[in-house]
Amino acid sequence: MINVGSLDRVVRFVIGLALLISPFIPQFADFFLSWGMWKYAVAAVGLVLISTAMFRICPAYMLFGIRTCRASWECRFIHVTKSRGCCR
């Protein structure tokens, strides 16, 4: 079930991209130099954010029952109206 909305998706992608590439850009390399292997953890978090933005599914949102999208993908796909109770 899709649980990541459009605005959430854009924010995740932008922050994820920044986290993914910033440890490897020469201008920021001095900042991450003292972090050692942690710079790869920062890049991994960025990769996770980009993945959740691309697939529109966030496992943490599923765990806590959070949805930032207006209607689930199933509702849009089968054209169920709000009156049937599928979409909120």
C-alpha positions in Angstrom: 0.0 0.0 0.0 1.3 3.4 -0.9 1.7 5.7 2.1 4.0 8.5 0.9 2.3 11.6 -0.6 3.6 13.9 -3.3 5.1 16.6 -1.1 6.6 14.0 1.2 8.0 12.3 -1.9 9.7 15.5 -3.2 11.2 16.4 0.2 12.5 12.8 0.7 14.1 12.9 -2.8 15.8 16.2 -2.4 17.1 15.5 1.1 18.1 12.0 0.1 20.0 13.2 -2.9 21.8 15.8 -0.8 22.8 13.2 1.8 23.8 10.7 -0.9 26.2 12.9 -2.7 27.4 15.4 -0.1 30.1 13.1 1.5 31.7 12.6 -1.9 31.7 16.2 -3.2 35.2 17.8 -2.8 33.8 21.0 -1.3 32.2 19.0 1.6 34.9 16.4 1.9 36.7 18.3 4.7 33.6 18.3 6.8 33.1 14.5 6.4 36.8 13.7 6.6 36.8 13.3 10.4 33.6 11.2 10.3 35.5 8.2 9.0 33.2 5.4 8.0 30.1 7.4 9.1 30.1 9.2 5.8 29.0 6.0 4.2 26.1 5.7 6.8 25.0 9.2 5.7 25.1 8.1 2.1 23.1 5.0 3.0 20.4 7.1 4.7 20.2 9.2 1.6 19.8 6.1 -0.5 17.0 4.9 1.7 15.2 8.2 1.4 15.5 8.2 -2.4 14.2 4.6 -2.5 11.2 5.4 -0.4 10.5 8.4 -2.6 10.7 6.3 -5.7 8.6 3.4 -4.5 6.2 5.6 -2.4 6.3 3.1 0.4 7.8 3.9 3.8 8.2 0.9 6.2 8.3 3.2 9.2 5.0 4.8 8.1 3.5 1.4 7.9 4.7 0.5 11.3 3.0 3.6 12.9 0.0 3.7 10.6 0.9 7.0 8.9 -0.2 8.0 5.4 0.7 11.3 3.8 -1.1 10.6 0.5 -4.6 11.6 -0.1 -5.8 8.3 -1.4 -4.2 4.9 -1.7 -2.9 3.6 -5.1 -5.5 0.9 -5.1 -8.3 3.4 -5.0 -6.9 5.4 -7.9 -6.2 2.3 -9.9 -9.7 0.7 -9.7 -11.5 4.1 -9.6 -13.3 3.5 -6.3 -15.1 6.7 -5.2 -14.8 8.1 -1.7 -18.4 7.1 -1.0 -17.4 3.4 -1.0 -15.1 4.0 1.9 -11.8 3.0 0.3 -10.3 6.5 0.0 -10.2 9.1 2.7 
